[in-house]
Amino acid sequence: MLRLLWLLLLLLLLPPPGSPEPPGLAPLSPGAPPQAPDLLYADGLRAYAAGAWAPAVALLREALRSRVALGRARRDCQERCAAEPGAALPALLAAAPGPGAARGAWEPLLLRAALRRAECLTQCAARRLGPGGAARLRVGSTLRDAFRRREPYNYLQRAYYQLKKLDLAVAAAHTFFVANPTHLQMREDMAKYRRMPGVRPQSFRDLETPSYWAAYDTGLELLGRQEAGLALPRLEEALQESLAQMESCRAGCEGPEEQQREEEEEGTGSQGGLYEAIAGHWIRVLQCRQRCVGDTATRPGRSFPVPDFLPSQLRRLHEAHAQVGNLSQAVENVQSVLLFYPEDEAAKKALDQYQAQLGEPRPGLGPREDPWTPAAFIPEALRQKLREDQEKRPWDHEPPQPKPLTHWKDVLLLEGVTLTQDARQLNGSERAVLDGLLTPAECGVLLQLAKDAAEAGARSGYRGRRSPHTPHERFEGLTVLKAAQLARAGAVGSQGAQLLLEVSERVRTLTQAYFSPERPLHLSFTHLVCRSAIEGEQAQRMDLSHPVHADNCVLDPDTGECWREPPAYTYRDYSGLLYLNDDFQGGDLFFTEPNALTVTAQVRPRCGRLVAFSSGGENPHGVWAVTRGRRCALALWHTWAPEHREQEWTEAKELLQVPEEEGEEMPSRDPAPEPPSRRLQRAQDKAGKPPRVREEL
């Protein structure tokens, strides 16, 4: 009944149809105590599913507002109770008890201080949050993750669109897209919004990103234009607001969510005694506080934090102050940098320069007096390890140079082959990109083979001219057996058919050496595939050349499961794509999360580049649309099961090795050359079996 009354109240608070909407997602009921965000969010999704767009907007917005208000109330209570008289720990607890201290003398002091703080927090939460306080408004991990991914804005953009509020729909969509830049559906929606008449550039605004990022970026831009005087206020604003955001994050680490997180991780909560529970919870609080450093330094939608975010801001500040002549402030900021890195040569050199320019020594001039120290952000024991890890982080340096094959295997299998990206660099497991498997001349031979086969009318199972995956492309395929048959018939060059066999074995050997050195792999299917964009049909195109899929299981994006059962080719264990050209637009291979939406890696085709990966649900992949030109690649699948090895490969090899018999047929009286289709039929008759149709890619 209470929830029904709350829903009616929200509906009354909605503006009437046609009335101006407040900018952004302004609070619906200022001053009201926050309601349970999880209940509001669940009710909002139910209204959304029922097509009740106005109630859905009201409930989702109130869920967002309540979550923010809940966090603010908890942080305010933390600060207030920490500042109350008597909140500090007794002197006996401030230092480690000596050997002569009475046994158990510190226990009542510690517990008394903890009980006093708990009573203060409980009373404050009851005043700010209503009866039940924080315990009534506990938010589960699923909802926390949904808000972290900004999922409410994904629903809001659709609801606003249905309500004809285009400006707010675009703002909500942009807010979600900033945090999820690889979300394929939202990418399409954003493209549609940009093409809509009446959508202003100002509509694409982020309603969630902390303001310190805008101040930081503006300050860097002004500093790059040598406008240090204008950059200083923005850089100082970014520093202060990022510090405030970090403290806000840390205050939330002591809330009930952190306790719920550890209970979820342990299954049934703590099984130890009083002191084990206290120690375990406090360790998790410290871990949470440490994570806040990286969370504050991570831009929305990015996986990694900005390296040395706080020291880098201090470096920019001392440089800007020096440019405008504020040498005292420059000294304060560079000394703050040295608190983080005492041996930083550049900072020490800058400090000597500033002090020399100041002339007379100033004893009172020290680091900034902000209420923080580096130890509060990075414990001393971890600084050296973090510096060592930073040197290894690939995003801090130039992309790693490809290593020769001998660097990752003891045996040199192919001269000139290099490992360009491994699984870590491709953000996945059992993935690799290797270059140098083909020379440009070999790519040319295989491209000519594909062209000649297409002209001869050979199709690998697909009888139509259009791709089975999209109406905007043509698709041509050639198997090794058909290539051999065409070569025997004289429709294509035997050099290309022979090279196709050789290259497929080259890829198999390399894939086995990299992924499965202890267990032999067999080729299960080899397919030379070309995709060509159809001219005049690429405008406003929104589909893919090949939808996201896995090679040996049926991918279910809704659940993230991949069912290894028919119609999937369940016997496939590893896949490979060997590219022949790059003179086309689009057509990049990409990997996604199991939801088939979040792109984790993307690879641009080029001659001789092999992308090899395991065929299961850990590697969903697709192909972006080919919008111009012709994209050709050799697709190969490998299996551990000998019974599923490719029989056509053996037949093709035997067919190419048999010399053509002379005088087998009487020469035709017709001096005109024999049509390729008739020669193909003769080659198939010699092989003793009709061509097999492959309904696969």
C-alpha positions in Angstrom: 0.0 0.0 0.0 2.8 2.4 0.9 4.5 1.7 -2.4 1.3 2.4 -4.3 0.8 5.7 -2.5 4.4 6.6 -3.3 3.8 5.8 -7.0 0.7 8.0 -7.0 2.7 10.8 -5.4 5.4 10.6 -8.1 2.7 10.8 -10.8 1.3 13.9 -9.2 4.8 15.4 -9.2 5.2 14.9 -13.0 4.7 18.0 -15.1 1.6 18.0 -17.2 2.0 17.0 -20.9 3.5 19.8 -22.9 4.9 21.7 -19.9 8.7 22.5 -20.0 10.9 19.8 -18.5 13.5 21.0 -16.0 17.1 20.8 -17.4 18.8 17.5 -16.9 17.4 15.1 -14.4 16.5 17.5 -11.7 15.2 16.2 -8.4 11.5 15.5 -8.4 10.9 16.1 -4.7 13.6 18.3 -3.2 14.0 17.9 0.6 12.1 14.6 0.8 14.0 11.7 2.5 15.4 9.2 0.1 13.4 6.1 -0.6 14.8 2.6 -1.2 16.6 2.9 -4.6 16.3 -0.8 -5.3 12.5 -0.8 -4.9 12.2 2.4 -7.0 14.4 0.9 -9.7 12.4 -2.4 -9.8 9.1 -0.6 -10.0 10.5 1.6 -12.7 11.5 -1.4 -14.8 8.1 -2.9 -14.4 6.5 0.3 -15.6 8.9 0.4 -18.5 8.1 -3.2 -19.5 4.4 -2.4 -19.4 4.9 0.6 -21.7 3.9 3.1 -18.9 6.5 5.6 -20.0 5.6 8.5 -17.6 5.6 6.4 -14.4 8.8 4.7 -15.6 10.6 8.1 -16.0 9.3 9.2 -12.6 10.5 6.0 -10.8 13.8 5.8 -12.5 14.6 9.4 -11.9 13.6 9.1 -8.2 15.8 6.0 -7.9 18.8 8.0 -9.2 18.0 10.9 -6.9 17.5 8.6 -3.9 20.8 6.9 -4.5 22.7 10.2 -4.6 20.9 11.5 -1.5 21.5 8.3 0.3 25.2 8.5 -0.3 25.3 12.2 0.6 23.5 11.5 3.9 25.9 8.7 4.9 29.0 10.8 4.1 27.6 13.8 6.1 27.0 11.5 9.0 30.5 10.1 8.8 32.1 13.5 8.8 29.8 14.8 11.6 30.4 11.8 13.9 34.2 11.9 13.3 34.3 15.5 14.3 32.3 15.2 17.5 34.1 15.8 20.9 35.5 12.6 22.2 35.5 10.9 18.8 39.3 10.4 18.8 40.7 7.2 20.1 42.2 7.3 23.6 45.9 7.9 23.8 46.5 4.3 25.0 45.1 3.1 21.6 47.0 5.6 19.5 50.3 3.8 20.1 51.1 0.2 20.2 50.7 -1.1 23.8 54.1 -1.9 25.4 55.1 -5.2 27.0 54.1 -3.9 30.4 50.6 -3.0 29.5 47.9 -4.7 31.4 46.3 -7.6 29.6 43.0 -6.5 28.0 43.3 -2.9 29.2 42.8 -1.6 25.7 39.7 -3.7 24.9 37.1 -1.7 26.8 38.5 1.6 25.5 38.4 0.4 21.9 34.9 -1.1 22.2 33.6 2.0 24.1 34.9 4.3 21.3 33.3 2.0 18.6 30.0 1.9 20.4 30.0 5.7 20.8 30.7 6.2 17.0 28.0 3.6 16.1 25.4 5.3 18.3 26.2 8.7 16.7 25.9 7.2 13.1 22.7 5.4 13.9 21.0 8.6 15.3 22.3 10.7 12.4 21.0 8.2 9.8 17.6 8.1 11.5 17.4 11.9 11.3 18.5 12.1 7.7 17.0 8.9 6.3 13.9 8.3 8.4 13.0 5.3 10.6 15.3 2.4 10.1 18.1 4.6 8.7 20.8 3.0 6.5 19.7 -0.5 7.2 16.4 0.0 5.6 18.0 1.4 2.5 20.7 -1.1 1.9 21.5 -1.5 -1.8 22.5 -4.9 -3.2 25.6 -5.6 -5.3 23.4 -6.2 -8.5 21.9 -2.7 -8.2 25.2 -1.1 -7.4 26.7 -2.6 -10.6 23.6 -1.4 -12.6 24.1 2.1 -11.4 27.8 2.0 -12.0 27.1 1.0 -15.6 24.5 3.8 -15.8 21.8 1.3 -16.9 18.9 3.5 -15.7 19.8 6.0 -18.4 19.5 3.3 -21.1 15.9 2.9 -20.1 15.3 6.6 -19.6 16.4 7.5 -23.1 13.8 5.1 -24.6 11.1 6.3 -22.2 11.8 10.0 -23.0 11.8 9.2 -26.7 8.3 7.7 -26.4 7.2 10.8 -24.4 8.5 13.0 -27.3 11.1 14.6 -25.1 13.9 14.4 -27.6 16.3 16.7 -25.8 16.2 14.6 -22.6 16.3 11.3 -24.6 19.5 12.4 -26.2 21.0 13.5 -22.9 20.2 10.2 -21.3 21.5 8.2 -24.2 24.7 10.2 -24.2 25.1 9.7 -20.5 24.9 6.0 -20.9 27.1 5.9 -24.0 29.9 7.8 -22.2 30.2 5.0 -19.7 29.6 2.2 -22.3 31.4 3.4 -25.5 31.5 -0.1 -27.0 27.8 -0.8 -26.5 26.7 -1.7 -30.0 23.0 -1.0 -29.7 23.6 2.4 -28.1 26.1 3.2 -30.8 23.4 2.7 -33.3 20.9 4.8 -31.3 23.4 7.6 -31.0 23.9 7.6 -34.8 20.2 7.8 -35.3 19.9 10.7 -32.9 22.6 12.6 -34.7 20.6 12.3 -38.0 17.3 13.4 -36.5 16.2 16.9 -37.3 15.9 19.2 -34.4 18.6 17.6 -32.3 21.0 20.2 -31.1 24.7 19.6 -30.4 24.0 20.9 -26.8 21.7 17.9 -26.3 24.6 15.5 -26.2 25.6 16.2 -22.6 26.7 14.0 -19.8 24.5 14.1 -16.7 26.8 11.9 -14.5 30.5 12.5 -15.2 32.1 14.3 -12.2 32.8 17.9 -12.9 36.5 17.6 -12.1 37.1 15.8 -15.4 35.8 18.7 -17.4 37.9 21.1 -15.3 40.9 18.9 -15.7 40.6 18.6 -19.5 39.9 22.4 -19.9 43.0 23.2 -17.8 45.2 20.9 -19.9 43.8 22.4 -23.1 44.5 26.0 -21.9 48.0 25.0 -20.6 48.7 23.5 -24.0 47.8 26.8 -25.6 50.3 28.6 -23.3 47.4 30.3 -21.4 48.6 29.4 -17.9 46.8 32.2 -16.2 43.4 30.9 -17.4 44.4 27.3 -16.8 45.3 27.7 -13.1 41.8 28.1 -11.8 40.6 25.1 -13.7 43.5 22.9 -12.7 43.0 24.0 -9.0 39.3 23.2 -9.3 40.0 19.8 -10.7 42.5 19.0 -7.9 40.1 20.1 -5.1 37.1 18.3 -6.6 38.9 15.1 -7.3 40.2 15.1 -3.7 36.6 15.7 -2.5 35.4 12.8 -4.7 38.0 10.5 -3.3 37.0 11.3 0.3 33.4 10.8 -0.7 34.2 7.4 -2.1 36.1 6.5 1.0 33.3 7.5 3.3 31.1 5.1 1.5 33.5 2.3 2.3 32.2 2.1 5.9 28.6 1.8 4.9 26.5 -1.3 5.0 27.1 -2.1 1.3 30.7 -3.0 2.1 29.5 -5.4 4.8 27.0 -6.9 2.4 29.8 -7.3 -0.2 31.9 -9.4 2.1 28.9 -11.5 3.1 28.1 -12.1 -0.5 31.8 -13.0 -1.2 31.9 -15.4 1.8 28.5 -16.9 1.1 27.0 -16.8 4.6 28.9 -14.0 6.3 31.7 -14.2 8.8 32.2 -17.6 10.6 34.9 -16.4 13.0 34.6 -14.7 16.5 34.3 -11.1 17.5 37.9 -10.1 16.7 38.1 -12.1 13.5 34.9 -10.3 12.3 36.3 -6.9 13.3 39.6 -7.5 11.6 38.0 -9.0 8.4 35.6 -6.1 8.0 38.3 -3.5 8.7 40.6 -5.1 6.1 37.9 -4.8 3.5 37.2 -1.2 4.4 40.9 -0.5 3.8 40.8 -2.3 0.5 37.8 -0.3 -0.5 39.5 2.9 0.4 42.5 1.9 -1.7 40.2 1.2 -4.7 38.9 4.7 -4.4 42.2 6.1 -5.6 41.9 4.2 -8.9 38.1 4.8 -9.2 38.6 8.5 -8.9 41.3 8.5 -11.6 39.3 6.4 -14.0 37.3 8.2 -16.7 33.8 6.9 -17.3 33.9 4.2 -19.9 37.6 3.4 -19.4 39.1 0.3 -18.0 42.2 1.7 -16.5 42.9 4.8 -14.4 44.9 7.8 -15.6 48.4 7.0 -14.4 49.6 9.0 -11.4 46.5 11.2 -11.6 47.1 13.2 -8.4 50.8 13.7 -8.8 50.3 14.6 -12.5 47.8 17.4 -11.4 50.4 18.7 -9.0 53.0 18.7 -11.8 50.7 20.7 -14.1 50.0 23.2 -11.3 53.7 23.9 -10.5 54.4 24.3 -14.2 51.5 26.7 -14.6 52.4 28.7 -11.5 56.0 29.0 -12.8 54.8 30.3 -16.2 52.8 33.1 -14.6 55.6 33.9 -12.1 54.0 32.5 -8.9 57.2 30.9 -7.7 56.1 30.4 -4.1 53.0 28.4 -5.2 55.2 26.6 -7.8 57.6 25.5 -4.9 54.6 24.3 -2.8 53.3 22.1 -5.6 56.6 20.7 -6.7 57.4 19.8 -3.1 54.0 18.0 -2.9 55.1 16.0 -5.9 58.3 15.0 -4.1 56.2 13.7 -1.2 55.0 11.0 -3.7 58.3 10.5 -5.5 61.2 11.8 -3.4 63.8 10.7 -6.0 62.0 12.3 -9.0 64.9 14.0 -10.9 62.6 16.3 -12.9 60.8 17.5 -9.7 64.1 18.1 -7.8 65.6 20.0 -10.8 62.5 22.2 -11.0 62.6 22.8 -7.2 66.3 23.9 -7.4 65.4 26.2 -10.3 62.5 27.8 -8.4 64.5 28.3 -5.3 67.3 29.9 -7.2 64.9 32.3 -8.8 63.4 33.2 -5.5 66.8 34.2 -4.2 66.7 34.4 -0.4 65.8 31.2 1.4 62.2 30.9 2.8 62.1 28.4 5.6 58.4 28.4 5.9 57.8 27.4 2.3 56.8 23.7 2.2 54.3 21.4 0.5 50.7 22.4 0.0 48.6 22.4 3.2 45.8 20.3 1.7 44.3 17.9 4.3 46.0 14.8 2.7 49.3 13.1 2.5 50.6 10.6 -0.1 50.5 7.8 2.5 46.7 8.3 2.7 46.5 7.5 -0.9 49.4 5.1 -1.5 50.8 3.3 1.5 54.6 3.5 1.7 54.9 -0.3 1.6 53.2 -0.4 -1.8 54.9 2.6 -3.5 57.9 0.7 -4.8 55.7 -2.2 -6.1 53.3 0.3 -7.8 56.3 2.0 -9.5 57.5 -1.4 -10.7 54.0 -2.3 -12.0 53.7 1.1 -13.7 56.8 0.4 -15.7 55.2 -2.8 -17.0 51.8 -1.2 -17.8 51.4 -1.2 -21.6 49.2 2.0 -21.6 52.0 4.1 -20.2 54.4 3.5 -23.0 54.6 2.9 -26.7 52.9 -0.2 -28.0 55.2 -3.2 -27.6 57.1 -4.1 -30.7 56.2 -7.5 -32.2 58.5 -10.3 -31.0 59.9 -13.0 -33.2 58.3 -16.4 -32.9 61.4 -17.7 -31.0 60.6 -15.4 -28.1 57.5 -17.3 -27.2 58.4 -20.8 -28.5 61.8 -22.4 -28.5 61.4 -23.7 -32.0 61.6 -21.3 -35.0 58.6 -22.5 -37.1 58.4 -19.8 -39.7 61.0 -17.2 -40.6 59.7 -13.6 -40.2 56.5 -14.5 -38.3 56.0 -12.1 -35.3 53.6 -12.1 -32.4 51.9 -8.7 -32.6 49.3 -9.1 -29.8 48.7 -11.7 -27.2 45.6 -12.5 -25.1 46.4 -9.9 -22.5 46.7 -7.1 -25.1 43.5 -8.4 -26.7 41.6 -8.2 -23.4 40.6 -11.9 -23.5 41.9 -15.4 -23.2 43.4 -17.7 -25.8 43.7 -15.0 -28.5 46.6 -14.0 -30.6 47.5 -11.8 -33.6 50.5 -12.9 -35.6 51.9 -11.1 -38.7 54.1 -12.3 -41.5 52.5 -15.6 -42.5 52.2 -14.5 -46.1 54.3 -12.4 -48.4 52.6 -9.8 -50.6 53.2 -12.0 -53.6 51.5 -15.0 -51.9 48.5 -12.7 -51.0 48.3 -11.8 -54.6 48.2 -15.4 -55.8 45.4 -16.3 -53.4 43.4 -13.1 -54.3 43.7 -14.1 -57.9 42.6 -17.6 -57.1 39.5 -16.2 -55.4 38.8 -13.9 -58.4 39.2 -16.7 -61.0 37.0 -19.1 -59.0 34.3 -16.5 -58.8 34.4 -15.9 -62.5 34.2 -19.6 -63.1 31.0 -19.7 -61.2 32.2 -21.7 -58.2 30.3 -21.1 -55.1 30.9 -22.8 -51.7 27.3 -23.6 -50.8 25.8 -20.1 -51.2 23.9 -20.1 -54.5 22.8 -16.5 -54.3 24.9 -13.5 -55.0 24.1 -11.9 -51.7 25.7 -12.7 -48.3 23.6 -15.0 -46.0 24.3 -12.5 -43.2 23.5 -9.2 -44.7 21.7 -8.0 -47.9 24.3 -5.2 -48.4 27.2 -7.5 -49.3 28.1 -10.2 -51.8 29.6 -13.4 -50.5 32.0 -15.7 -52.3 33.5 -18.9 -50.9 36.0 -21.5 -52.1 37.0 -24.8 -50.4 40.3 -26.5 -50.9 38.6 -29.4 -52.9 36.8 -27.1 -55.3 40.0 -25.1 -55.8 41.8 -28.4 -56.7 38.9 -29.4 -59.0 39.0 -26.0 -60.8 42.8 -26.2 -61.1 42.5 -29.7 -62.7 39.8 -28.3 -65.1 42.1 -25.4 -66.0 39.7 -22.8 -64.7 42.2 -21.5 -62.1 45.9 -21.6 -61.8 47.3 -24.7 -60.1 49.8 -22.5 -58.2 47.0 -20.8 -56.3 45.3 -24.1 -55.4 48.6 -25.6 -54.3 49.4 -22.5 -52.2 45.9 -22.7 -50.6 46.8 -26.2 -49.3 50.2 -25.2 -48.2 49.0 -22.1 -46.3 46.3 -23.9 -44.5 48.8 -26.4 -43.2 51.1 -23.5 -42.3 48.3 -22.0 -40.1 47.5 -25.3 -38.5 51.1 -25.9 -37.5 51.4 -22.4 -36.1 48.1 -22.6 -34.2 49.1 -26.0 -32.6 52.5 -24.7 -31.6 51.0 -21.6 -29.9 47.9 -23.0 -28.2 48.2 -26.8 -28.1 51.9 -27.9 -28.2 51.2 -31.1 -26.3 48.1 -32.2 -28.3 47.8 -32.4 -32.0 45.3 -30.3 -33.9 43.7 -31.3 -37.2 42.1 -29.1 -39.8 38.3 -29.5 -39.8 37.4 -27.0 -42.5 39.2 -24.5 -44.7 37.3 -21.7 -46.5 38.6 -18.9 -48.7 35.9 -16.2 -48.3 35.5 -12.8 -49.9 32.9 -10.2 -48.9 32.1 -7.3 -51.3 30.1 -4.2 -50.5 27.2 -3.6 -52.9 27.5 -0.1 -54.3 24.5 2.1 -53.7 23.3 0.1 -50.7 25.7 1.4 -48.0 23.9 4.6 -47.0 22.3 4.5 -43.5 23.6 1.0 -43.1 23.4 -0.2 -39.4 24.0 -4.0 -39.6 27.1 -6.1 -39.4 28.9 -8.1 -42.1 28.8 -11.1 -39.7 26.8 -11.0 -36.5 28.5 -11.8 -33.2 28.7 -15.5 -32.6 30.9 -18.3 -31.2 32.3 -21.0 -33.4 31.5 -24.2 -31.4 28.5 -23.2 -29.3 25.2 -21.4 -29.5 25.7 -18.0 -27.9 22.8 -16.6 -25.7 23.6 -12.9 -25.2 20.8 -12.5 -22.7 22.3 -15.0 -20.2 25.9 -14.9 -21.3 25.8 -18.7 -21.8 27.1 -20.5 -24.8 25.4 -23.9 -25.3 27.8 -26.4 -26.9 25.1 -28.4 -28.8 23.8 -28.6 -32.4 23.4 -26.7 -34.6 26.8 -25.4 -33.5 29.9 -27.2 -34.8 30.7 -28.5 -31.4 33.9 -30.4 -32.4 35.7 -27.2 -33.3 38.4 -26.2 -30.8 40.4 -23.4 -32.4 39.7 -20.9 -35.1 41.9 -18.8 -37.4 41.5 -16.0 -39.9 44.3 -15.3 -42.3 43.8 -12.0 -44.1 44.8 -11.4 -47.7 44.2 -7.6 -48.2 43.3 -4.3 -46.6 42.2 -2.2 -49.5 38.6 -1.9 -48.3 36.6 0.1 -45.8 35.1 -1.5 -42.7 35.4 -5.2 -42.2 37.4 -5.2 -39.0 37.2 -8.3 -36.8 36.0 -7.6 -33.2 35.7 -9.6 -30.0 32.9 -8.9 -27.4 31.8 -9.9 -24.0 29.4 -12.8 -23.8 26.6 -10.3 -23.9 27.5 -9.7 -27.6 27.4 -5.9 -27.0 30.5 -4.8 -25.2 33.5 -4.8 -27.6 36.8 -5.9 -25.9 39.2 -5.9 -28.9 39.3 -5.0 -32.5 41.7 -6.2 -35.3 42.3 -4.5 -38.6 43.0 -7.0 -41.5 46.2 -6.8 -43.5 48.0 -9.1 -45.8 49.6 -12.1 -43.9 47.9 -11.3 -40.6 46.6 -14.2 -38.7 44.0 -13.9 -35.8 43.9 -17.2 -33.9 41.7 -18.0 -30.9 39.8 -20.7 -29.2 36.4 -21.5 -30.6 34.3 -21.4 -27.5 32.1 -18.9 -25.7 35.1 -17.2 -24.2 35.7 -15.6 -27.7 32.5 -14.2 -29.2 33.4 -12.3 -32.3 31.9 -10.6 -35.3 32.8 -8.5 -38.4 32.0 -4.9 -38.9 30.2 -4.0 -42.1 32.3 -3.8 -45.3 31.1 -0.5 -46.8 33.4 -0.3 -49.8 35.7 -2.7 -51.7 36.3 -6.4 -51.4 37.6 -8.2 -48.2 39.2 -11.6 -48.6 40.4 -13.9 -45.9 41.2 -17.6 -45.3 39.0 -19.0 -42.5 40.2 -22.1 -40.8 38.9 -24.3 -38.0 40.9 -26.9 -36.1 39.8 -29.8 -33.9 41.4 -32.2 -31.5 39.2 -35.0 -32.7 40.8 -37.0 -35.6 37.5 -38.3 -36.7 36.5 -34.7 -37.6 39.5 -33.9 -39.7 38.8 -32.4 -43.1 38.7 -35.2 -45.6 38.4 -32.8 -48.5 41.8 -31.5 -47.7 43.3 -34.9 -48.3 41.3 -35.4 -51.5 42.4 -32.0 -52.8 46.0 -32.9 -52.1 45.7 -36.2 -53.9 43.9 -34.6 -56.9 46.7 -31.9 -57.3 49.4 -34.6 -57.2 47.9 -36.8 -59.9 49.3 -35.8 -63.4 46.5 -35.1 -65.9 46.2 -38.1 -68.3 46.9 -37.3 -71.9 44.5 -38.5 -74.6 41.8 -39.5 -72.2 39.2 -37.9 -74.4 38.8 -37.3 -78.1 39.4 -33.7 -79.0 36.3 -31.8 -79.9 35.6 -30.9 -83.4 34.5 -27.5 -82.3 37.6 -25.3 -82.3 36.1 -23.1 -79.7 37.5 -23.5 -76.1 35.5 -25.6 -73.7 33.3 -23.7 -71.3 34.7 -23.5 -67.8 31.5 -25.1 -66.4 32.0 -28.2 -68.6 35.7 -28.5 -67.6 34.6 -28.2 -63.9 32.1 -31.0 -64.4 34.9 -33.2 -66.0 37.2 -32.5 -63.0 34.4 -33.5 -60.6 33.8 -36.7 -62.6 37.5 -37.5 -62.3 37.3 -37.0 -58.5 34.5 -39.6 -58.5 32.0 -37.6 -56.4 29.8 -34.5 -56.7 30.8 -31.3 -55.0 29.8 -31.1 -51.3 27.7 -28.1 -50.3 28.9 -26.3 -47.1 26.3 -24.2 -45.4 28.8 -22.6 -43.0 31.2 -19.7 -42.9 
